[in-house]
Amino acid sequence: MNRERWLEVAVDHLSEIFKERGYDLPQVKVSCGFAHTSGKRVIGQCWSTKSSGAGLNEIFISPKLADPVEVLDTLTHELVHAMDDCEHKHGKEFKAIATSIGLEGKMREASAGKVLKARLAEIALKLGPYPHAKLAVPSPSPSFRSRPRAVCERCGFRVPMLKAWVHYGPPVCPMD
C-alpha cells in the first residue's frame, strides 16, 4: 500500500469516529504534500471544494510527518475543516465539531486528547506503518532572513538587497 492509499483507508476509519457523533464526512481527496502557506509549523491543510477542479475537499498532510498517530491526528483536524467546506476556519463552528470528536487545545493547533489519541493508536495498528519516510526540510539561511529590503516611498515596491549594494543607494523604481 502506498502512502496515498494509506491515507484514503485512514479516512474510512476516521469517518466512523465522526459518524458516532452524528457527522457524515464529505468525500475528500487526501495526499502527502506541502501546504500552500510557507509557515514552518503548517503540517496539514484542507482546501475547499471551490478551490478543487474535482469539486472535493483536498487535504494535504506534510511530508515532515512520519509517525502514524501524528498523521492520523493531523488528518482528523483537517477532516473537521472539510465538514464545513473550510468556511469557518477555527471559529465556533469548527470548535463544536472538533471538541465533540475529541480534539483539544487552541483550535488552530487542536490535536487529539487522550481518548481520541487511544482510538488513533488503534487505527494506526490496523493500518500498519505509514509508508513514508520523514522529510527533513532545512530552514532558510540566516543571511536570507536578515537581508535588508528597499521600499519605494511612492509605489511601495519592495526588493531584498545584498548588504554590499546598500551603500550605492536605492534601486530604480519599476514605475519610472
Residue frames relative to the residue before (quaternion, step in Angstrom):
aa qw qx qy qz dx dy dz
M 1.0000 0.0000 0.0000 0.0000 0.00 0.00 0.00
N 0.3149 -0.7398 0.5586 0.2036 3.60 -0.88 0.91
R 0.7082 -0.4936 0.2819 0.4188 3.59 -1.21 0.29
E 0.6330 0.5220 -0.3544 0.4485 3.63 0.99 -0.69
R 0.6406 0.5002 -0.3256 0.4831 3.58 1.00 -0.77
W 0.6050 0.5485 -0.3456 0.4623 3.59 1.03 -0.79
L 0.6753 0.4884 -0.2895 0.4708 3.59 0.92 -0.91
E 0.6347 0.5282 -0.3301 0.4574 3.61 1.00 -0.77
V 0.6620 0.4803 -0.2991 0.4916 3.58 0.95 -0.88
A 0.6040 0.5553 -0.3483 0.4533 3.59 1.07 -0.71
V 0.6239 0.5296 -0.3372 0.4653 3.61 0.99 -0.81
D 0.6265 0.5342 -0.3400 0.4546 3.60 0.97 -0.80
H 0.6725 0.4814 -0.2928 0.4800 3.60 0.92 -0.87
L 0.6817 0.4923 -0.2922 0.4555 3.59 0.91 -0.89
S 0.5723 0.5995 -0.3876 0.4034 3.60 1.10 -0.57
E 0.5826 0.5777 -0.3663 0.4390 3.60 1.16 -0.57
I 0.6356 0.5217 -0.3256 0.4667 3.59 1.00 -0.81
F 0.6571 0.4977 -0.3038 0.4778 3.58 0.97 -0.85
K 0.6455 0.5330 -0.3189 0.4444 3.61 0.96 -0.89
E 0.6178 0.5601 -0.3405 0.4344 3.59 1.02 -0.79
R 0.7259 0.3900 -0.2210 0.5216 3.58 1.18 -0.55
G 0.6214 -0.5961 0.3220 0.3935 3.57 1.28 0.25
Y 0.5925 0.5627 -0.3679 0.4439 3.60 1.22 0.34
D 0.2038 -0.7459 0.6219 0.1236 3.55 -0.99 0.90
L 0.3698 -0.7379 0.5208 0.2180 3.56 -0.63 1.11
P 0.4200 -0.6591 0.5460 0.3019 3.57 -1.05 0.68
Q 0.6036 -0.5140 0.4341 0.4278 3.56 -1.26 0.21
V 0.0447 -0.8014 0.5963 -0.0092 3.59 -0.89 0.96
K 0.2661 -0.6832 0.6430 0.2213 3.52 -1.35 0.29
V 0.0547 -0.8200 0.5696 -0.0103 3.58 -0.74 1.03
S 0.0056 0.7982 -0.5986 0.0678 3.54 -0.97 0.97
C 0.4477 -0.6076 0.5669 0.3303 3.49 -1.37 0.13
G 0.3719 0.7156 -0.5251 0.2720 3.58 -0.74 1.03
F 0.5990 -0.5778 0.4188 0.3632 3.53 -1.27 0.31
A 0.5239 -0.6135 0.4954 0.3220 3.53 -1.19 0.65
H 0.6270 -0.5522 0.4039 0.3727 3.55 -1.23 0.52
T 0.6721 0.4675 -0.2971 0.4914 3.58 1.00 -0.81
S 0.4557 -0.7091 0.4731 0.2564 3.54 -1.14 0.56
G 0.3465 0.7608 -0.4924 0.2423 3.58 1.21 0.18
K 0.4945 -0.6814 0.4565 0.2878 3.56 -0.85 0.99
R 0.7238 0.4680 -0.2448 0.4440 3.55 1.05 -0.77
V 0.5086 0.6455 -0.4364 0.3664 3.62 1.20 -0.14
I 0.0374 -0.8310 0.5545 -0.0247 3.56 -0.52 1.22
G 0.7818 0.1117 -0.1002 0.6052 3.56 1.29 0.07
Q 0.0053 0.7950 -0.6066 0.0068 3.56 -1.15 0.54
C 0.1643 -0.7645 0.6184 0.0785 3.53 -1.06 0.89
W 0.2096 -0.7686 0.5959 0.1014 3.56 -0.89 0.98
S 0.5114 -0.6595 0.4644 0.2965 3.56 -1.05 0.80
T 0.6482 -0.5181 0.3922 0.3971 3.53 -1.30 0.33
K 0.5917 0.5802 -0.3621 0.4268 3.59 1.17 -0.55
S 0.6818 0.4915 -0.2790 0.4645 3.59 1.12 -0.64
S 0.6885 0.5060 -0.2632 0.4479 3.56 1.18 -0.56
G 0.4568 -0.6789 0.5101 0.2648 3.55 -0.91 0.92
A 0.6648 0.4884 -0.2885 0.4861 3.57 1.21 -0.52
G 0.4370 -0.7152 0.4453 0.3151 3.59 1.27 -0.18
L 0.5661 0.5687 -0.3839 0.4569 3.58 1.21 0.56
N 0.5034 -0.5461 0.5328 0.4056 3.53 -1.28 0.22
E 0.1350 -0.7844 0.6018 0.0666 3.57 -0.87 0.95
I 0.1369 -0.8051 0.5769 0.0129 3.54 -0.72 1.16
F 0.1216 -0.7745 0.6186 0.0521 3.53 -1.03 0.92
I 0.1692 -0.7505 0.6341 0.0772 3.54 -0.96 0.98
S 0.5140 -0.6938 0.4188 0.2812 3.55 -0.75 1.10
P 0.4589 -0.6733 0.5046 0.2852 3.58 -1.03 0.76
K 0.5059 0.6285 -0.4285 0.4068 3.60 1.30 0.03
L 0.6619 0.4826 -0.3004 0.4886 3.60 1.27 -0.33
A 0.0226 -0.8060 0.5915 0.0045 3.56 -1.02 0.80
D 0.5848 0.5764 -0.3739 0.4313 3.60 1.19 -0.45
P 0.4934 -0.7033 0.4177 0.2957 3.63 -0.63 1.06
V 0.6713 0.4864 -0.3135 0.4630 3.62 0.91 -0.82
E 0.6258 0.5237 -0.3314 0.4736 3.60 1.04 -0.73
V 0.6385 0.5196 -0.3174 0.4708 3.56 1.00 -0.85
L 0.6686 0.4933 -0.2972 0.4705 3.60 0.91 -0.90
D 0.6179 0.5453 -0.3300 0.4604 3.58 1.05 -0.79
T 0.6794 0.4757 -0.2768 0.4853 3.58 0.88 -0.98
L 0.6414 0.5247 -0.3187 0.4602 3.57 0.97 -0.84
T 0.6266 0.5352 -0.3335 0.4579 3.59 0.99 -0.80
H 0.6348 0.5247 -0.3205 0.4679 3.58 0.93 -0.91
E 0.6998 0.4694 -0.2761 0.4623 3.59 0.84 -0.95
L 0.6120 0.5414 -0.3517 0.4567 3.60 1.09 -0.58
V 0.5777 0.5523 -0.3794 0.4661 3.60 1.14 -0.54
H 0.6267 0.5183 -0.3359 0.4752 3.60 1.01 -0.75
A 0.6515 0.5245 -0.3165 0.4476 3.59 0.97 -0.82
M 0.5620 0.6256 -0.3821 0.3830 3.59 1.12 -0.62
D 0.7940 0.2072 -0.1297 0.5566 3.62 1.00 -0.71
D 0.5156 -0.6815 0.3858 0.3476 3.55 1.23 0.61
C 0.6429 -0.5781 0.2976 0.4049 3.57 1.03 0.93
E 0.3511 0.7804 -0.4625 0.2317 3.62 1.19 0.36
H 0.8212 0.3052 -0.1262 0.4653 3.60 0.81 -0.96
K 0.4028 -0.7355 0.4618 0.2890 3.59 1.25 0.34
H 0.7529 -0.3332 0.2584 0.5054 3.62 -0.59 -1.09
G 0.3124 0.7890 -0.4688 0.2453 3.58 1.19 0.60
K 0.7972 -0.3393 0.2155 0.4504 3.54 -1.36 -0.16
E 0.6173 0.5415 -0.3518 0.4494 3.61 1.05 -0.66
F 0.6327 0.5115 -0.3088 0.4926 3.57 1.02 -0.88
K 0.6695 0.5251 -0.2972 0.4333 3.57 0.86 -1.02
A 0.6275 0.5474 -0.3439 0.4340 3.60 0.97 -0.81
I 0.6870 0.4540 -0.2804 0.4933 3.58 0.90 -0.90
A 0.6663 0.5381 -0.3038 0.4173 3.57 0.83 -1.04
T 0.7141 0.4440 -0.2715 0.4682 3.58 0.78 -0.97
S 0.6307 0.5442 -0.3505 0.4280 3.61 1.04 -0.65
I 0.7245 0.4051 -0.2603 0.4932 3.62 1.07 -0.57
G 0.6758 -0.5460 0.2795 0.4087 3.59 1.27 -0.02
L 0.4625 0.6367 -0.4861 0.3801 3.60 1.18 0.35
E 0.1168 -0.8011 0.5866 0.0230 3.56 -1.08 0.78
G 0.6727 0.5084 -0.3748 0.3854 3.54 -1.36 0.23
K 0.7279 -0.3367 0.3076 0.5121 3.54 -1.31 -0.28
M 0.5355 -0.6848 0.3867 0.3079 3.56 -0.79 0.98
R 0.5935 0.5596 -0.3782 0.4377 3.63 1.07 -0.55
E 0.7777 0.2603 -0.1223 0.5590 3.55 1.17 -0.65
A 0.2354 0.8218 -0.5000 0.1387 3.59 1.26 0.28
S 0.0292 0.7895 -0.6106 0.0551 3.52 -0.91 0.99
A 0.7203 -0.4773 0.3039 0.4012 3.53 -1.30 0.33
G 0.3628 -0.6827 0.5943 0.2214 3.52 -1.07 0.88
K 0.7815 -0.3674 0.2250 0.4513 3.60 -1.31 0.03
V 0.6939 0.4817 -0.2908 0.4492 3.58 0.79 -1.02
L 0.6812 0.4703 -0.2903 0.4801 3.59 0.86 -0.93
K 0.6269 0.5423 -0.3461 0.4395 3.60 0.96 -0.80
A 0.6296 0.5237 -0.3329 0.4675 3.60 1.04 -0.74
R 0.6411 0.5093 -0.3182 0.4778 3.60 1.02 -0.79
L 0.6483 0.5164 -0.3170 0.4611 3.57 0.98 -0.85
A 0.6235 0.5324 -0.3345 0.4646 3.59 1.05 -0.74
E 0.6327 0.5206 -0.3261 0.4715 3.61 1.04 -0.77
I 0.6503 0.5074 -0.3092 0.4734 3.57 0.97 -0.89
A 0.6355 0.5369 -0.3242 0.4503 3.59 0.99 -0.87
L 0.6324 0.5241 -0.3314 0.4642 3.60 1.03 -0.75
K 0.6531 0.5085 -0.3107 0.4672 3.59 1.00 -0.83
L 0.7049 0.4797 -0.2591 0.4538 3.57 0.97 -0.90
G 0.3749 -0.7045 0.5075 0.3250 3.55 1.07 -0.73
P 0.7553 -0.3780 0.2532 0.4718 3.59 -1.25 -0.02
Y 0.4867 -0.6179 0.5271 0.3217 3.55 -1.16 0.67
P 0.3288 -0.7929 0.4769 0.1890 3.62 -0.47 1.13
H 0.5351 0.5792 -0.4074 0.4608 3.51 0.59 1.22
A 0.2651 -0.7334 0.6015 0.1732 3.57 -1.02 0.77
K 0.5663 -0.6224 0.4280 0.3299 3.55 -0.96 0.92
L 0.2755 -0.7476 0.5853 0.1499 3.54 -1.01 0.89
A 0.2556 -0.7610 0.5793 0.1409 3.59 -0.70 1.09
V 0.1329 -0.8046 0.5777 0.0349 3.55 -0.56 1.19
P 0.3425 -0.7573 0.5117 0.2174 3.61 -0.55 1.09
S 0.4835 -0.6344 0.5181 0.3087 3.55 -1.19 0.60
P 0.5930 -0.5466 0.4265 0.4095 3.58 -1.16 0.47
S 0.5692 -0.6077 0.4219 0.3588 3.57 -1.06 0.69
P 0.5958 -0.5865 0.4041 0.3711 3.61 -1.06 0.67
S 0.6235 0.5525 -0.3581 0.4215 3.61 1.01 -0.69
F 0.6337 0.5185 -0.3382 0.4639 3.60 1.07 -0.67
R 0.6785 0.5034 -0.2964 0.4455 3.59 0.91 -0.93
S 0.7500 0.4080 -0.2256 0.4692 3.58 0.98 -0.77
R 0.3924 0.7342 -0.4756 0.2843 3.58 1.24 0.09
P 0.4242 -0.7008 0.5022 0.2771 3.62 -0.82 0.93
R 0.2566 -0.7553 0.5848 0.1470 3.54 -1.22 0.55
A 0.2783 -0.7165 0.6128 0.1834 3.53 -1.12 0.73
V 0.1006 -0.7907 0.6032 0.0297 3.56 -1.00 0.88
C 0.3683 -0.7121 0.5536 0.2253 3.58 -0.84 0.99
E 0.4154 -0.7286 0.4901 0.2375 3.58 -0.74 1.06
R 0.6679 0.5252 -0.2979 0.4351 3.58 1.12 -0.60
C 0.8388 0.1793 -0.0689 0.5094 3.60 0.70 -1.02
G 0.5016 -0.6815 0.4114 0.3387 3.62 1.24 -0.20
F 0.3454 0.7445 -0.4969 0.2820 3.62 1.27 0.13
R 0.1050 -0.7946 0.5974 0.0255 3.59 -0.88 1.02
V 0.0551 0.7885 -0.6102 0.0545 3.54 -1.00 0.85
P 0.4114 -0.6846 0.5313 0.2825 3.61 -0.93 0.84
M 0.1526 -0.7964 0.5815 0.0657 3.57 -1.05 0.78
L 0.4647 -0.6235 0.5424 0.3181 3.52 -1.17 0.56
K 0.5712 -0.6117 0.4191 0.3520 3.59 -0.99 0.79
A 0.6166 0.5733 -0.3425 0.4168 3.58 1.07 -0.70
W 0.7217 0.4405 -0.2437 0.4751 3.61 1.14 -0.53
V 0.4765 0.7067 -0.4320 0.2947 3.61 1.18 -0.36
H 0.6676 0.5273 -0.3202 0.4168 3.62 0.91 -0.83
Y 0.5950 0.5719 -0.3677 0.4286 3.64 1.23 -0.26
G 0.5886 -0.5703 0.3734 0.4345 3.58 1.23 -0.30
P 0.7023 -0.4780 0.3154 0.4229 3.56 -1.29 0.09
P 0.5439 -0.6003 0.4608 0.3627 3.59 -1.18 0.48
V 0.6092 -0.5480 0.4236 0.3862 3.57 -1.28 0.29
C 0.4757 -0.6715 0.4964 0.2763 3.56 -0.94 0.94
P 0.4631 -0.6956 0.4660 0.2907 3.62 -0.86 0.87
M 0.6027 0.5641 -0.3583 0.4361 3.60 1.22 -0.30
D 0.5889 0.5850 -0.3664 0.4204 3.62 1.25 -0.33
